[in-house]
Amino acid sequence: MSARRKKYWSREVTLHSAALQLEDRVFTLRSPRAIAESLRRSAEASQQRKGTPFQSAMSMLTFYVNRAGTNLTPSRRRTLEQAKDELRKLYGRSSALPAHS
């Protein structure tokens, strides 16, 4: 491969999603609550989403976690999983699943 960086379709989706305009570096925030609030703002502002704001925000977060895969450190994965719980709280959706450890 040449000196150019590899292009990944998942990066393009994260940066330029048609459904959500994400705030800069949202997935690098340290606080699960801050991540959830940022995703909520983006989902609420979006005019192009197909589902509810909750569905759009949760889908983007899940997409990011799944695409990052083994490249996430355990502590980062934990933070992002906690952000899912925070997102559920923000939208008044209780989780029937046990808390993540």
Secondary structure, 3 states (H helix, E strand, C coil): CCCCCCCCHHHHHHHCCCCCCCCCCHHHCCCHHHHHHHHHHHHHHCCCCCCCHHHHHHHHHHHHHHHHHHHCCHHHHHHHHHHHHHHHHHCCCCCCCCCCC
